[in-house]
């Protein structure tokens, strides 16, 4: 349930549609802190102004301690001295472009760091790995049809919402694991 949770909970569906979040740049990630995010529990760090760089190559590590599906990390050295930590209180959010170099260290503390990541993009963007992905239309009209439509839950954790979420996540897993080989999976 940690991915696309807005398909399961009405309050998260409302959050992704909030006008205060919908008005940033074309492609942006909003990370909403549900608990505090501090240096102690491994808050996200960013390298300022890197969003203006060309797309940086990534590599799949499938590392056990990396929460990303394939353990993705950028395939360049990063000058850690330039990193800026984004500390947040519950209810605050950070907004960043998808190309901004960002990441967080493992959380060594007993305090959980919980957030809800929302990726916004215009409807003309499409999945290029050969498989069709899904998305929730939060505003406007989709004149492109590049994504399978997602639907808001009628109520929290309804049977229909749980079944739809399972279907969407099965399709998303195929997209995320596209071109991954058993030799690269540990």
N, C-alpha and C positions, 0 to 999 in steps of 0.2 A: 504493500500500500504506500510505499514511500515515493513512488513516481505517479504523476498525474492524479494526485489526491483530490483535486478539484472535481473529478468525476464521481467522487464518493461523498463529499461533504458540501452541503449547501453554503456554509459560511466561507469556504475556500472558493467556491464558484463565484460568490459575491465579491470576494477580494480581487480576483483576477479581472473583474469588470469595473473596478473602482476608477473613476475619472482621474484621480490624482496619480495613478500609475499608468494610465493609458496614454498620457500626453508626452512621454519622452521621445527619443530618436527612433528611427525605423526599426532597428534590431537592437533590443536591449534585454538584459536579464535583471529582474527585480528579485533580490534576495531579502525576504521578510523574516526578521528574527522573531522566533517564537519563544526563545529563551535568550539570556544574555550571551553575547559573543565577545570574548575578551582575549587578551594575550594568554591568560591562564588556561583557557580551554581551546586554544588553537584558532583564533579568529582569522578570517580571510585576509590575505595580503595581496596588494596589486602593485604593478610597475606602472606608474603614471605615464600617460601619453602613448602607450604601446598600441592602443586601438587604431592608430593611424598607420601602423605597419601593414605590409601585405600579409596574407594568411600564412601563419607559421606551421610548418609540418609538425605532426604529432606522431607519437609511437605508442603502440599498445604494450603495456607491461604485464597486465593481468596480475599485478602485485596484490597480495592478500590484504594489505593495509590501505589500499587505494579504493575509495568508495565508488569511483566511476566504473561503469559497466565493464569496460575492457582495460581498466587501469591506465587510461590515457594520460600522457604527459607531453609537454612540448619538447621537440627534439633540438633544442638550442640551450646553451648555457645562459643562465640568468644572473645578473649582478644583484645579489640579495641586498646590497647596501642601498639600492634605489627603492626597495619595497616599502610600501606604506600600509600599515595595519588599519583595517576597518573595524573598529569596535562598535558594537550596537547593543542597545537595550531592547528588551522585548517590545515589539510593536514598531520599532524603527526598521528602515530598510536601506539597502545600498542598491544603486542602479549602476550598471556597467555595460559597456558594449561587449559583444561576444568575442571580439578580437583582443580585448584588454588582457594582458598576461596577468593571471590571478591564480591563487591556490591557497591552501592552508596546510599547516603541519598537523600531525596526529594530535588528538586531544589527550594529554597525559594526566589530566585532572579527573576528579570524581564528578565534576559538574558537566552535565550534558550541554552540547551546543546544537540546538535544533532550529532549523529554518525552513522556509518554503520558497523554493526557487521557481520563478515564473519567467518563461522566455517569450518575448513578444516579437513578432515579425509580420511584415505585410503579406497579403495574400498572393502576391506575384512570386514570392519565394517558393521554391520547390525542393523536394528531396532529390539528391542526385546519385544516390547509391543504387538506383534501380528498383527499389522497393517503395511502395507508397506508405506514407506516414499519416498520422491523424493530428488534428488540431481543433481547438475550440475557437469559434468566431466570437470575439468579444465586442466588436463594434463594426458598423458598416456592412458592406455587401461583398461576398466573395465572387468575383467575376472570373476567376481562374480555375477553380476546382482542383488545385494541386494536392489537397489533403482530404482524407476521409473526415466527415464532420463528427465532432464529439458533442455529446448532449449533457446538459446539467442534470444532476440528480434531483428527483422529486422530493426526496427526504434523505437525511443522513443514513448511509449504509443500507439503503433499501436493497432487496434481493435483485431488482432490475439493475440498480447502479453497480452492485458488486459483480454481476454477470457481465455487464458492458465493460467495466474496468478490466476484468480478466481477459476479455476478447481484445481490447485495445492494447493491453500490455503484452499479449502474445504476439500481436503484429509488430509492436515496437521492438520487442526482443529480436525479431528477425532483422529489422533495420539496423539495430545497434550491433548485432553480431555478424552482419554481412561482411564477407571476405575474411572473417577470422578463421583460422585453420586450427585443427586439433594440435598441430605442432607448436602454435603460439599460445595455446591455453594451458595454464599450469594447473 
